[in-house]
Amino acid sequence: MKKKTRVILVACATAVIGSAALLAGYTVLKHKNVALPEEFTITAHTGCENSADNSLEAIRLGYISGADIVEFDLNFNSEGIPVLSHDEPAAGVVTLEEAFRSLTEYEGLRINIDVKKADDLEAVVSLSEKYGLRDRIFYTGIEEAKVAAVQSQTPDVMYYLNADVDKTKSTDREYLLSLAEKVESSGAVGINMWYGACSKELVSLFRERGLLVSIWTVNSELSMLKMLELAPDNITTRNPSRLKELVINKTNK
């Protein structure tokens, strides 16, 4: 047998073994029950269920999916009007007032405002009060540089601290303690972080400290199963209907 052929066969065999192991792990996760926090929530990321980001349709589909929370990005246009936009707002974007008006139709649906700019958060709260939504809003997207703006403008609004977690230290208790202390000193209720850096140790330590753990953005079914094993307080996803099905199946057996 030629060397090149042997190499190809070995590579193919390795791929098959790797796929089998992945499938076996997936099967175990899929059929394993989980113990989620009593107040566990699912957040529908903007653009969920194949809708356009920061659209009214994304909010509607988030509600229909059974998510507890819908998320959208907060920005401000050149006139200082709060709008839904991840980047510099273009013409025709949805205004925050339009979004809040639509949300009055979805009773009980909480609202995660991902703050891209903190220019005028008082206007955000004022609009939420106008539409009777004040007790349903909270912030994410709050890095350390934005904490002062939040505390000075809208000190009564709950927020998570967005933090970059070093994945290589996600099981290091000393590192996790320093991270928790940073969250506590910021006045946040918990951490909002990339799911790939989350760990059982992080979730456990934060729970000990009375802090919440929210992870983003978990889209594949395998990733959902892995994250449910960690039992965070919130999972944000673009596929909330599928995550909802998995949660029901894995907690009602």
N, C-alpha and C positions, 0 to 999 in steps of 0.2 A: 504493500500500500504506500502510495506517495505521501511524503511528509505533509504537503498542503492539505490532502484529503483527510489525514489523521487529525490535523489541527481543526478542520471544519467539524469533523465528527465529535471531537472532544468539546468544542464550543457549543454544539447543538445539545449534547448530553447535559452539559452544565446548565444550559438555559432551561431544559426540561425539568431537571432536578430543582432548580430555583423556582420555577413556576409551580411545581407540585408543593414545595414547601410554603410558598406564598398562599396557595389555595387552601392548604391545610390550616394555616394560621388564620385565614379569613373565616373558614368554617367554624373554628373554635370560637372566635370572637362573635360571630353572628348568633351562635346558640348559647352564649354565656349571659346570664342575667347580670344586671348592674344595679348598684345602689346609688341613685342620684340624690342630690340635696333636695329637701322638701320644696324649696323655692326655685328649683332649676328652671331656666328659661331658654327658649330658642329665639334668636334674633334673625329676621329676614334681612340679609344684606341688600343694600340698594342694587337694583338690577336683578333681583331674585326671579326664579322661575322663567328665565330667558326674556325678561323685560328690559327696557332701556334704563340705564343708571339714572337716578335722580328724577324719575318720572312719577306721575300720579298713578300710572298703571303698576309700577313696582310696589307702591303702597297698597293698592287694591289686592294684588296677587299675594303680597305678604300676609294680608289679613285672611284671605281665602285659604292659604296654605295651613292655617292653624298656628302660625307663629305667635309668640307672646309679645314680641317687640318688632317694630320695623325701624330700619336705619336709613338715614340719608345724610349727605354732606352739606354743611353750612358754609356759605361764602357770602360776599357782599359785592354788588355790582358798582359801577362807577358813580352811581347816585347814592350809594350807601344803603340800598335796599337789600335786606337779607334774602338770599336765593339758594336754590339747591344746585350746587355745582362743586365738583372736585377740584377743578382748576380755575383759572381766570374766567369769570362768567362770559358767555357769549349771548347774543341776542336770542330771545325766545325761551330762555330757561324758566323753569317753574319757580315762582316766588314762594317764600316761606309761608306767606299768608294763604296762597292757594293750597299749599300742602296741608296746613292746619285746618282750613275749611273742609277739605276732603276727609280729614281724619275724624271730624265730628260724626261721620257716618259709621265709624268702626268702634263701637263701644268697648272700652276696656283695653284697647290696643295701646301698648306703651310705645314711647318714641325716643329712639336713640339718635341724638343730634351729634354727628361727627364733625367737630369744629375744625374747619380748615383755616378760618380766619376769625379772630375774636374782636373785630372792630367795634361792634355795638351789640353786646349780648343783652343789654337792657331792652332793646327793641324786640329781641327774641322772646323774652319773658312777657313783655307787654302784649305781644301777639298771642302768646299761649293763654294768657288770662282772658283776652278778648273772646277766644273760642272755647273757653272752659277746659283747657288742656294742661293747665299749670302743673297739676299733680301727676301728669303722665310723662313729662319730659325729663331727660337727663343727658349728660354730655359724655362723649368719648372723644378721642383725638386730642386730649389735653396732655401735651408734653410738659415737662418742667417749666419751659419758657412761657407757657400760657397760664400757668397756675395763678399768678398774680392778677391777671386780667379777669379770670373767673371769680376769684375771691373778692375783688374790688367792685366788679360790675353786678354780679348775680350770686352773692354768697350763699343763698339758700337753695341753689340748684345742685343736686347730687351729680358727682362726676367720678369717672374712673381715670386713673393716671395711665397714659400710654407709655410703655417702657420697652426698650430693647433688652431682652433677656439673653444672656450668654448661654447658648445651648450646651457648651462644654462644661458649664458649672451648674447645670439645672438640678443636680442631685447634691450639690455642696451646701451643707446646712449653713455654714458661715456666710457664704455668698447670698443665700436665700434670705437669711436674717437681715442682711444689709439692704436687700431689695425691699423687703417688707417694711423696714424702718423708713426707707425713702418714700414709699407709698403713704405710710402713716403721717409722716411729717408734711406731706403735700396737702393733707386734708381730704384725700380721695377715699372713696368707700372700698376701693380695690384696684386691681391691675387689669388693664386691657392689653393683650399680648398676642403675638403670632403663635399659632397652635403648635408649630414644630419645635418650639423651645419649652413647651410645657412638660411637666413631670409629676408623678405621684407625690414626690417629696415636696415640690413647690405647692401643690394644691393642699397637701396636709398641713404644711407650716402656715400658709396663709389662713387656713381655716382655724388653726390654733389661735391666731392673732385677731380673729374676727374680721378678716378681710376677704373680699370677694375676688374670684378669678373668672375673668371673661376672656375667651379665646376666639381668634379670627384667622383666616376665613376658611372654614372646613367644608370642602365641596364634594369630595369623593366619598363613596360609601365606606371604603376601607378606612379612610381617615376618620370618618364619623364614628365607626366602631371602636377604633383605637382611643379616640378622645372621650367617648362615653365611659370607657374603662377607667379613665382618670377622674371622672366625676367632678368637673368644674361647675361653677355656678351658672355659666352661660356659654353657649356655643353660637357663634355667628356663622351663617352659611348662605350661599346663593341657592341652595336646594332645600328650603325649609320643610316642604311637604315630605320629602324622603326622610329627613332627619326625624320628623314627627312620627312617621311610621315606625322607624327603628326604636325610638324611645318607648312607644306604646308596646311594641312586641317584646322588648327586653325588660320591661318593668312590670308587665302584667302576666307573666308566666307562672 
